[in-house]
Amino acid sequence: MTESMNPITGEKLQKVLARLGIGSRRDMEAWIAQGRVKVNGTLAALGQRIQAGDAISVDGRLIQGEETSRCVRRVLIYNKPEGEICTRHDPEGRPTVFERLPRLKEGRWINVGRLDINTTGLMLFTTDGELANRLMHPSYEMDREYAVRVRGEVTDEMLERLKAGVMLEDGPARFTDIQQAPNGDGLNHWFHCVVMEGRNREVRRLWESQGLVVSRLKRVRFGPVFLNSQLALGRWRELNQAEADILSTEVGLEPIPLPPTTLKTREKLDRLQRKSNKPVSTKASRDKEFFQKRPRSGGPREDRKK
């Protein structure tokens, strides 16, 4: 057995590829299983560990040795409008969340979780696949907070059931916190609610389990990252060093210095920002004052796990 195949030493191949921003760790595991990755000219195996100097190629493109030790950890927050889907390419030609993001010379933006086509609000993108993987993994307990408008009579008993847990088709689910907001009229009620997972349409399905209709849904927080009214729909903003370090520390990663930017680069990013700020027609603009930064809800994490 060669040193690069030693199961005890070295770093797992999918973790290295994810750290380089080629994709999430889950994506890389799929690519390895599909035979798209080679190590030293031989098809890679899932779980294979590599050493410094091993030649890695993806879809026939060689990744230089020095690249495997370099990681650039950039993070964007994006205010997703209604009507955009969370995929890179859509065969139906619908707009995607990637179309407004700045282009990268190396690597690519990896979305941290998804929002369905009718859900608006906060999305995170990063060039570091390991950061993306940890932010999405349930073991790191990154809570997601949503502002939701529901139609129908909401009783205290319903709210207690939603916090205690209900059975959905894919297993039990619950809100760790629900707070009613003052907005609303008639049978329309606004709430802020928190979930600890990123399951498909989980927030909508929880409310629908009580016979209620979700008419508006917006994510306003992901872990320590808030979306406030200063970031308009369809716009993105890159986290600064301090913000990126806080996010990294939350999931047990050592902070990595951001690459230095020149005045020319900063000016280019400013132009891209202005260009990306195309008008977005949506009812959300009428409720701008509702989506202000709120204190983190849900209580200590040890309490929320009960």
C-alpha positions as CSV (number, residue, x, y, z in Angstrom):
1,M,0.0,0.0,0.0
2,T,1.4,3.4,-1.0
3,E,1.7,6.2,1.6
4,S,-1.1,8.1,-0.1
5,M,-3.4,5.3,0.6
6,N,-2.4,4.8,4.2
7,P,-5.8,4.8,6.1
8,I,-4.2,6.2,9.3
9,T,-2.2,9.2,8.2
10,G,-3.1,12.1,5.9
11,E,-6.3,14.0,5.4
12,K,-9.4,12.7,3.8
13,L,-9.7,13.6,0.1
14,Q,-13.2,14.9,0.2
15,K,-12.3,17.2,3.1
16,V,-9.3,18.6,1.2
17,L,-11.4,19.2,-2.0
18,A,-14.2,20.9,0.1
19,R,-11.7,23.2,1.9
20,L,-10.5,24.3,-1.5
21,G,-14.0,25.5,-2.4
22,I,-14.5,23.0,-5.2
23,G,-17.8,22.0,-3.6
24,S,-19.3,20.9,-0.3
25,R,-18.0,17.8,1.4
26,R,-21.2,16.0,0.4
27,D,-20.8,17.0,-3.2
28,M,-17.1,15.8,-3.2
29,E,-18.1,12.4,-1.8
30,A,-20.6,12.1,-4.6
31,W,-18.0,13.1,-7.2
32,I,-15.5,10.5,-5.8
33,A,-18.2,7.8,-6.0
34,Q,-18.9,8.8,-9.6
35,G,-15.3,8.4,-10.6
36,R,-14.6,12.1,-11.3
37,V,-11.6,12.3,-9.0
38,K,-8.1,10.7,-9.3
39,V,-5.1,10.6,-7.0
40,N,-1.7,10.0,-8.7
41,G,-3.5,8.9,-11.9
42,T,-5.7,6.3,-10.1
43,L,-9.4,6.5,-9.5
44,A,-9.9,7.8,-5.9
45,A,-11.8,5.8,-3.3
46,L,-14.3,7.3,-0.8
47,G,-12.6,8.0,2.5
48,Q,-9.1,7.8,0.9
49,R,-6.5,9.9,2.7
50,I,-3.9,11.9,0.9
51,Q,-0.4,13.2,1.7
52,A,1.4,16.4,0.6
53,G,2.7,15.9,-2.9
54,D,-0.1,13.6,-4.1
55,A,-1.4,14.7,-7.5
56,I,-5.2,15.2,-7.4
57,S,-7.2,15.7,-10.5
58,V,-10.9,16.5,-10.9
59,D,-12.6,15.8,-14.2
60,G,-9.2,15.6,-15.7
61,R,-8.0,19.0,-14.4
62,L,-4.9,18.7,-12.2
63,I,-4.9,20.5,-8.9
64,Q,-1.4,21.8,-8.2
65,G,0.2,20.6,-5.0
66,E,0.5,24.1,-3.5
67,E,-3.3,24.5,-4.0
68,T,-4.1,21.7,-1.6
69,S,-2.6,23.5,1.3
70,R,-4.2,26.9,0.5
71,C,-7.7,27.9,1.7
72,V,-9.4,31.2,1.0
73,R,-12.4,31.7,3.3
74,R,-14.6,34.3,1.9
75,V,-18.3,34.6,3.0
76,L,-21.2,36.5,1.5
77,I,-24.6,37.2,2.9
78,Y,-27.3,37.6,0.3
79,N,-30.9,38.8,0.6
80,K,-32.8,36.3,-1.7
81,P,-35.8,37.6,-3.5
82,E,-38.9,35.5,-4.2
83,G,-38.7,33.6,-7.5
84,E,-35.1,32.6,-7.4
85,I,-34.0,29.0,-7.0
86,C,-31.0,27.6,-5.2
87,T,-29.2,25.9,-8.0
88,R,-26.4,26.9,-10.4
89,H,-28.3,26.1,-13.6
90,D,-32.0,25.6,-14.2
91,P,-33.3,23.7,-17.3
92,E,-36.5,25.8,-17.1
93,G,-34.5,29.0,-17.3
94,R,-35.6,30.4,-14.0
95,P,-33.3,32.9,-12.2
96,T,-30.9,31.4,-9.7
97,V,-29.3,32.8,-6.5
98,F,-25.9,32.6,-8.2
99,E,-26.6,35.0,-11.0
100,R,-26.1,38.2,-8.9
101,L,-23.0,37.0,-7.0
102,P,-19.5,38.4,-7.9
103,R,-17.4,36.1,-10.1
104,L,-14.3,34.4,-8.6
105,K,-11.0,33.9,-10.3
106,E,-10.5,30.7,-8.4
107,G,-12.9,28.3,-6.7
108,R,-16.6,28.9,-6.6
109,W,-19.3,30.1,-4.3
110,I,-20.9,27.3,-2.2
111,N,-24.4,27.9,-0.8
112,V,-24.9,27.1,2.8
113,G,-28.3,25.4,2.7
114,R,-31.2,26.4,0.5
115,L,-34.4,28.4,0.5
116,D,-37.4,27.3,-1.6
117,I,-38.5,29.5,-4.6
118,N,-41.2,31.3,-2.6
119,T,-39.0,32.0,0.5
120,T,-37.0,35.2,0.8
121,G,-34.2,36.4,3.0
122,L,-30.8,35.5,4.3
123,M,-28.5,33.1,2.5
124,L,-24.8,32.5,3.1
125,F,-22.3,31.7,0.5
126,T,-18.6,30.8,1.1
127,T,-15.5,29.7,-0.9
128,D,-14.6,27.2,1.9
129,G,-16.3,23.9,1.6
130,E,-15.4,22.8,5.1
131,L,-17.0,25.9,6.6
132,A,-20.1,25.2,4.5
133,N,-20.2,21.6,5.6
134,R,-20.0,22.5,9.3
135,L,-22.6,25.3,9.1
136,M,-25.1,22.8,7.6
137,H,-24.3,19.8,9.8
138,P,-26.8,19.3,12.6
139,S,-24.1,18.6,15.2
140,Y,-23.1,22.2,15.2
141,E,-26.6,23.4,16.1
142,M,-26.7,26.5,13.9
143,D,-30.2,27.8,14.5
144,R,-32.2,29.5,11.8
145,E,-34.7,32.2,12.5
146,Y,-37.6,33.1,10.3
147,A,-40.2,35.8,10.1
148,V,-43.5,34.2,9.0
149,R,-47.0,35.4,8.3
150,V,-49.7,32.7,8.8
151,R,-53.3,32.9,7.9
152,G,-55.8,31.4,10.3
153,E,-56.7,31.3,13.9
154,V,-53.6,30.6,16.0
155,T,-54.2,29.3,19.5
156,D,-51.9,28.9,22.5
157,E,-52.4,25.1,22.2
158,M,-51.1,25.2,18.6
159,L,-48.0,27.1,19.7
160,E,-47.3,24.7,22.5
161,R,-47.6,21.7,20.2
162,L,-45.2,23.3,17.7
163,K,-42.6,23.9,20.4
164,A,-43.1,20.4,21.9
165,G,-42.8,18.7,18.6
166,V,-45.1,17.3,15.9
167,M,-44.6,14.3,13.6
168,L,-44.0,15.2,9.9
169,E,-43.7,12.7,7.0
170,D,-39.9,12.7,7.4
171,G,-39.8,12.5,11.2
172,P,-40.4,14.7,14.3
173,A,-39.8,18.4,14.1
174,R,-40.4,21.4,16.3
175,F,-39.7,25.1,16.8
176,T,-37.2,25.9,19.6
177,D,-38.8,29.3,20.0
178,I,-41.8,31.2,18.7
179,Q,-42.5,34.9,19.4
180,Q,-45.6,36.7,18.1
181,A,-44.9,40.1,16.4
182,P,-47.4,43.0,16.7
183,N,-47.9,43.2,12.9
184,G,-51.0,41.5,11.4
185,D,-54.7,42.1,10.9
186,G,-57.7,39.9,10.8
187,L,-56.6,36.3,10.4
188,N,-53.1,37.2,9.3
189,H,-50.5,36.9,12.1
190,W,-46.7,37.5,12.1
191,F,-44.4,35.3,14.1
192,H,-40.6,34.9,14.6
193,C,-39.7,31.2,14.9
194,V,-36.5,29.3,15.3
195,V,-35.5,25.8,14.0
196,M,-32.3,23.9,14.5
197,E,-32.3,22.1,11.2
198,G,-32.4,22.9,7.5
199,R,-34.9,20.3,6.4
200,N,-36.8,20.8,3.2
201,R,-39.7,23.3,3.7
202,E,-39.6,22.5,7.4
203,V,-41.0,25.8,8.7
204,R,-43.9,25.8,6.2
205,R,-44.8,22.1,7.0
206,L,-44.7,22.8,10.8
207,W,-47.3,25.6,10.5
208,E,-49.4,23.6,7.9
209,S,-49.5,20.7,10.4
210,Q,-51.8,22.9,12.5
211,G,-54.2,23.6,9.6
212,L,-52.7,27.1,9.0
213,V,-51.5,28.6,5.7
214,V,-48.1,30.3,5.4
215,S,-48.5,33.4,3.2
216,R,-45.1,34.9,3.7
217,L,-41.8,33.5,4.9
218,K,-38.4,35.2,5.2
219,R,-35.2,34.0,6.9
220,V,-33.8,36.7,9.1
221,R,-30.9,35.0,10.9
222,F,-28.5,32.1,10.5
223,G,-26.6,31.4,13.7
224,P,-24.8,34.6,14.6
225,V,-25.5,36.3,11.3
226,F,-28.5,38.6,11.0
227,L,-30.2,40.1,8.0
228,N,-31.2,43.7,8.6
229,S,-33.1,46.2,6.5
230,Q,-29.9,47.9,5.1
231,L,-29.4,45.0,2.7
232,A,-32.0,45.3,0.0
233,L,-33.6,42.4,-1.8
234,G,-31.3,41.0,-4.4
235,R,-28.1,42.5,-2.9
236,W,-25.1,40.8,-1.3
237,R,-22.4,41.9,1.1
238,E,-19.1,40.3,2.0
239,L,-18.4,39.6,5.6
240,N,-15.4,41.5,7.0
241,Q,-12.5,39.8,8.9
242,A,-14.1,40.1,12.3
243,E,-17.5,38.8,11.1
244,A,-15.9,35.8,9.2
245,D,-13.8,35.0,12.3
246,I,-16.9,34.8,14.5
247,L,-18.6,32.5,12.1
248,S,-15.6,30.3,11.9
249,T,-15.2,30.1,15.6
250,E,-18.9,29.1,16.0
251,V,-18.2,25.8,14.2
252,G,-14.7,25.1,15.6
253,L,-12.6,26.4,12.7
254,E,-9.4,28.4,13.2
255,P,-9.8,31.9,11.6
256,I,-8.0,32.5,8.3
257,P,-6.9,36.0,7.2
258,L,-8.8,37.3,4.2
259,P,-6.7,38.0,1.2
260,P,-5.5,41.6,0.9
261,T,-7.6,43.7,-1.5
262,T,-6.3,46.6,-3.5
263,L,-8.1,49.9,-4.0
264,K,-8.9,48.8,-7.6
265,T,-10.4,45.6,-6.3
266,R,-12.6,47.4,-3.8
267,E,-13.8,49.8,-6.4
268,K,-14.7,46.9,-8.7
269,L,-16.7,45.2,-5.9
270,D,-18.5,48.4,-5.2
271,R,-19.5,48.6,-8.9
272,L,-20.7,45.0,-8.8
273,Q,-22.8,45.8,-5.8
274,R,-24.4,48.7,-7.5
275,K,-25.0,46.7,-10.7
276,S,-26.5,43.8,-8.7
277,N,-29.0,46.1,-7.1
278,K,-31.7,45.7,-9.8
279,P,-35.2,46.6,-8.7
280,V,-37.0,43.6,-7.3
281,S,-40.8,43.8,-7.3
282,T,-42.2,42.1,-4.2
283,K,-44.7,42.7,-1.4
284,A,-41.8,42.4,1.0
285,S,-40.9,46.1,0.5
286,R,-44.1,47.1,2.2
287,D,-43.1,45.3,5.4
288,K,-39.5,46.7,5.6
289,E,-39.9,48.0,9.1
290,F,-40.9,44.5,10.3
291,F,-37.5,42.9,9.4
292,Q,-35.3,44.9,11.8
293,K,-32.5,43.2,13.6
294,R,-33.8,41.4,16.7
295,P,-32.0,40.0,19.7
296,R,-31.2,36.3,19.2
297,S,-34.1,34.2,20.5
298,G,-34.3,30.7,21.7
299,G,-32.3,30.8,24.9
300,P,-29.1,29.0,25.6
301,R,-28.4,26.0,23.3
302,E,-28.4,23.5,26.2
303,D,-32.0,24.6,26.9
304,R,-33.1,24.4,23.3
305,K,-32.0,20.8,23.0
306,K,-34.5,19.7,25.7
